């Protein structure tokens, strides 16, 4: 029999991961969210329990996936009943949080006779639904092997990075570079627009030269058309760039591009644009938009 699965955090990412595993034959036993309506709606769709307490998820499931927002949320769930009677359970943590939190969670789980693994996602909502996530995993090798049958159904690429915290380090660097690329693309297109250049032409030239990047494909047209439907929010971009900068600070490194990028995303949050997709950083660079009204 496949493991019974529980989810803590069923926003768009968590809900689509649950749908995917259900389709792959894994029984979804229970779901929990700080927004009870989201949990109840998904539970009705998947035919499982909408837990009103974290310990209910642990009681009903063999493997619990957590998809929450930040360090504070992770501390709250792991200190708020999730590890009640957790012996023998496996906790797979998919949030982008600081590496130290994953180490802390592994220690908390071990003290309860449970196991934990970080499975950091470098993909977005469509990939969660399709089971084509890029997953970077950190933890003990034997725990990674235990989780493989589940994670393989969620991912097109599954990579074991190393000990607890190391996958989160790599994820922080991925997002730091991605965010800087997004900010640079917004500035390039914003300047091209101010110069009166054809932006479709400019994006094509970028795609064939050293200006090419993954965000050109995912965000370039959206920046031009002001379509900032959220797949990865500016608020999350600010948070993730901050994680990388703290890692750099601990190593005594100065990362001026990463710092400048974080300032731009912080500015989006402060001006009420934090819920836009990260492509919304173009609103700060294109002439005549909110960030450059002149």
C-alpha positions, 0 to 999 in steps of 0.5 A, a space after each residue: 500500500 502506498 504511504 498515506 499523505 498529509 499536507 500542511 499548507 495548501 495554497 496554490 503550490 501545496 494544493 496542486 502537489 496534493 492533486 498530483 499525488 492523488 492522481 498518482 495513486 497516493 491516498 491523501 489522508 488530511 490537509 491543514 491550512 491557516 486558511 480553513 476554507 482552503 483546507 475544507 475546499 481541497 479536502 472536499 475535492 480530494 475526499 480527505 479530512 480537513 484537519 482543524 489541528 496539526 496533530 490530526 494530520 500527523 495522526 492520519 498520515 505516514 508522510 507529511 509535506 509542509 508547504 508554508 511561507 517562511 521561517 516563522 511559519 515553520 517554527 509555528 507548525 513544528 512547535 504547534 503540535 505537528 510532532 505530536 506522536 510523530 514516531 516513524 513519520 516522515 516530514 518533507 519540507 518544501 518551503 523556501 526558508 533559511 538553511 538553519 531552519 531545516 537543520 532545526 527541523 531535522 533535530 526536532 524530528 529526530 528527538 521524536 523518532 521521526 525523519 525529515 527531508 528538505 525538498 526545495 522547489 525551483 519551479 512554479 504552480 504549473 509544474 506542481 500540478 503537472 509533476 514536473 518540479 525541479 526538486 533539490 533535497 537535503 537531509 540524510 541519504 537514507 531519508 532521501 531514499 525513503 522519500 524518493 517514490 513520492 518525490 519522483 511523482 512530483 518532479 521531472 528532475 530530482 537532485 540530492 544535494 547533501 546534508 540538511 540545510 545544503 539544499 536550502 543554500 542552493 535554492 537561495 542562490 538559485 533565487 538570488 540569481 533569478 531575481 537579479 536576472 529578472 530585475 536586469 531584464 526589466 531595466 533592459 526592456 524599460 530602457 528599450 521602451 523609453 528609446 522607442 524600440 520594438 520590444 518584441 524585436 528586442 526580446 528576440 535579440 536578447 534570446 539569441 545573445 548573451 542577454 538570454 536567460 530563463 526569465 526572458 522566456 517566463 517574464 519578458 512578454 509579461 513585462 511588456 504586456 503588464 500581465 503580472 499574474 502571480 506565480 512567484 510573488 515580489 514579496 517572496 522574491 524580496 524574502 528569498 534575496 534576503 536569505 541569500 544576503 544573510 548567507 553572504 554576510 555570514 561568509 563576509 561577502 559583499 554582493 552589491 547586485 543581490 543587495 540592489 535587487 532586494 531593494 527593488 523588491 522591497 520597494 515593490 512591497 512598500 508601494 503595494 505591489 508585493 502580491 504581483 508576480 516578480 515580473 511586476 518589477 517592470 512597473 518600477 522601470 518602465 517610463 509612465 508606470 507606477 515607479 516612473 510616472 514621469 
